[in-house]
Amino acid sequence: MVTFTTENIAEIMMKEGEFYTSASLANYLDISSKRASGYLFNIRTSRKYITIDTGLPLRKVKVVSIQGRRMTKNELWKIALGQ
């Protein structure tokens, strides 16, 4: 079983650039909807992340920035390494 952190989930969401519901995130990551809902709550309420939120009903969340950066760590490493 893969262990995720909220930051890992946010990185994945920012990389994909899609809106996610708890059900769609759970399906994408093969985790329970309850756990996905918790990750989305953490991402929405943390000052570390900037998100776009469609509101209720059927809330969808999209991560647009993590600690002020708009590129994933992998993209930044590729730039730093000249790839």
N, C-alpha and C positions, 0 to 999 in steps of 0.2 A: 504494500500500500504506500502510495506517495504522500508525503506530508507537505502541505502547503502552508505558507504564511500569507498574511494579508498583503504584504508587499509583493510577493510572488504573483498572487492573483491580480493585483493592480497592474503589474508589469505585463502580464499576459493580456489583460483587457486593453491596455493602451496600445500594445503591439497590434492586436487584431483590429482596433478602431471601431468596434461594433457596440451597439446597445445590448445589454444583457438583463434578463429577468433572472430571478433565483432559479427557475426551472431550466432556462436555457444555459445558464452558467453551470448548473449541476450536471446537465447532460454533456456539455462540452468537456468538463473536467472529470467526469465519472465519479462524482461525489453526491452526497445526499442534498436534497433541496434545502433542508434545514441548515446544513453547514454552509451552503452557498448563500443563503439568506443572511447568515451571520457575517460572512465576508463582505457582502454588499453593504450591510449596515455599517460595518467598520469603515469601509471605504467612503461611504457617503458622509459620515459624521466626523471623520478625522480632518484636521486642518492640513495634513500632509498631502492630501489628494485634492485635485480640482476635478469635479465631475459635472456632467450634464445629466439631469434627472427629469424624467417625464412626469413624475408625480403619480398619485393614485387615481383610479385603479390601474392595476397591472403596471406597476412601476418598472421602468427600464433605466439602467444606469450605464453611462459611458465615461471612462477615465480619459481625461484630456491632458493632465499634468500630474507629475509626482515630484514633490518638493521643488516646484518651479521649472522642472525640465519637461520638455515635450517629446523627447526621444527616449526609447528604451535603452537600458544599459548596454545591450548587445550592439545596438546601432552606434552608440557612442564609442565602444571599443573598436568597431570596424573603422570609424573615422580616425581614431587615435593611431591605429596600426596601419593606416593607409590602404585599406582593402576596399 
